[in-house]
Amino acid sequence: MATYEFPPMLIDAQNELDQVRADLRALFERVPWSVEPMDAWETHENAWRPASRPASPGWDPEDAAEIARLRAREL
């Protein structure tokens, strides 16, 4: 079985991408489910798959800016 030496620059880039994605995941778990303020909702009683969401105050501008920064870095 062959082994390959990956360039350190490529390894560093992959590690940074992993960190950015971990930061995004942690931030998404903390912020409300909706970017903009939205009322609570739930499906009607005869829905095939009942679902609901609580009211969302929307994202703080600081959180939105951080998410935009991390998404740009991810790309």
C-alpha positions as CSV (number, residue, x, y, z in Angstrom):
1,M,0.0,0.0,0.0
2,A,1.4,3.3,-1.0
3,T,1.7,6.3,1.3
4,Y,1.7,9.9,0.2
5,E,3.2,13.0,1.7
6,F,0.7,15.8,1.5
7,P,2.0,19.3,1.3
8,P,1.9,21.0,4.7
9,M,0.0,23.9,3.1
10,L,-2.8,21.6,2.1
11,I,-2.9,20.0,5.5
12,D,-3.1,23.5,7.1
13,A,-5.9,24.5,4.8
14,Q,-7.9,21.4,5.6
15,N,-7.4,21.9,9.4
16,E,-8.5,25.5,9.0
17,L,-11.6,24.4,7.0
18,D,-12.5,21.9,9.7
19,Q,-12.2,24.6,12.4
20,V,-14.3,27.1,10.4
21,R,-17.0,24.4,10.0
22,A,-16.9,23.6,13.7
23,D,-17.3,27.3,14.6
24,L,-20.2,27.6,12.2
25,R,-21.9,24.5,13.6
26,A,-21.5,25.8,17.2
27,L,-22.9,29.2,16.2
28,F,-25.9,27.7,14.3
29,E,-26.7,25.7,17.5
30,R,-26.8,28.9,19.5
31,V,-28.7,31.3,17.3
32,P,-32.5,31.2,16.9
33,W,-33.9,29.0,14.1
34,S,-35.0,32.0,11.9
35,V,-32.7,34.7,10.6
36,E,-35.6,37.2,10.7
37,P,-38.2,37.6,13.5
38,M,-41.0,35.1,13.0
39,D,-44.1,34.0,14.9
40,A,-44.5,30.5,16.3
41,W,-46.2,28.0,14.1
42,E,-47.4,24.4,14.0
43,T,-49.0,22.1,11.5
44,H,-52.7,21.5,11.5
45,E,-54.1,18.6,13.5
46,N,-54.5,16.3,10.4
47,A,-50.9,16.7,9.2
48,W,-49.1,13.6,8.1
49,R,-46.1,14.7,10.0
50,P,-46.8,17.2,12.8
51,A,-44.2,19.9,13.3
52,S,-43.9,23.2,15.2
53,R,-41.4,26.0,15.9
54,P,-41.4,28.5,18.7
55,A,-41.4,32.2,18.0
56,S,-38.0,33.5,16.9
57,P,-36.6,36.9,17.7
58,G,-34.2,36.6,14.7
59,W,-30.5,36.8,14.7
60,D,-28.5,39.5,16.3
61,P,-26.6,41.7,13.8
62,E,-23.3,40.5,15.4
63,D,-24.2,36.9,15.0
64,A,-25.3,37.5,11.4
65,A,-22.0,39.3,10.6
66,E,-20.0,36.4,12.2
67,I,-21.9,33.8,10.2
68,A,-21.4,35.7,7.0
69,R,-17.6,36.0,7.8
70,L,-17.3,32.3,8.6
71,R,-19.3,31.3,5.4
72,A,-17.0,33.5,3.3
73,R,-13.9,32.0,4.9
74,E,-15.4,28.5,4.3
75,L,-15.7,29.2,0.6
